[in-house]
Amino acid sequence: MGHNFMMKISQTKKSVYHAFGLNIDSEIPFLDMPLMEGIPDVVVNCGKVPGEIPNAKIKGVRYQAGPGAFLLRVDGIAGYYLVPIHGNNYL
């Protein structure tokens, strides 16, 4: 079965990875990347991904988008749920 990842935007200073032009705080280790200190742009957590987004404005076969949320499911691989935290809206 696939993995579920929740990505959130944060403003807390901590040890993070830097990749793709982003500072990333991740529960999933990036083995070949050095840690640095800074404010993460994205926080990656492992957890349950909702089955659907309430009030989704766009619904596709594998994705949904609504105000402040995006859900993507890749069958047999993973589910991804993106939401802003701390009042940021960078989706």
N, C-alpha and C positions, 0 to 999 in steps of 0.2 A: 504494500500500500504506500501511497505517497506521503510526503511531509506537508505540514501546514505552517506557513510563515505569516506573521503579522508585521507589517512595517509601519513605524510611526515616526513622526518628526519631533525632535526634542531640542531643548535649549539648556541642558545640564552638562557642565564641563566634566569630562571623564576620559579614560583611556579609550581610544578609538582607532580604527583602521582608516587609511585614506586610499580610496580607489574610485575610478571613474569621475574624478573631480568632486567627490563627496567624502565627508567624514562620516564613518559608519560605526555605530556601536552594535555589535552582533553577538547573540548567544551562540551562533554557529562560528566556530573558529576559522579564520582565514590563515591557514598554516604558513604560507609563504609571504605574508605581509607583516611588516613591523608595526607594533603599536605606537601610537603617538598620543599626546594630550591635546584636547581641544573640545569644542562644542560639537556634538554630533548633528549632522543634517538629517540622518536617518537612523532609527533604532529597529533592529531586526529581532523579533521575539518568536519563539516556537510556541504554538498553542492551537487552540481550536479556531477554525475559520467558520463564520456563519454560513448557513445554507443560502441565504439571500440578504440583500440590503433592503431595509424598509424604505419605502418611497423612492425606489430606483427609477431614474428617469430614462435610462437606456438599459435594455436587457438583450444580451446575445446568447448564443448557445453555451458559451463557456465564461462569459463575463457579465457584470452588472456595474452600472455607475449611477451614483446619486449625489446629492449635496454632501460634499466632504467625505466621500467614501468611494472606493473602487474594489471590486472583487473579481478575481480571476481564478478559474479552476482548470487544471490540466490533468485530465483523467489518468489515474495510475501514477502520477508524478507528484503533484503538490497543489495546494490551494494558497492563494495570496490575497490578503486583505489589507488595503492601505487606507489609513485614516490619519488626519493631523492630530497632534496633541499640543497642549499649551497655547491654544488659540491661533496656531499657525495654519494657513491654508495653502500648502504648497503641493497639492495633488495635481 
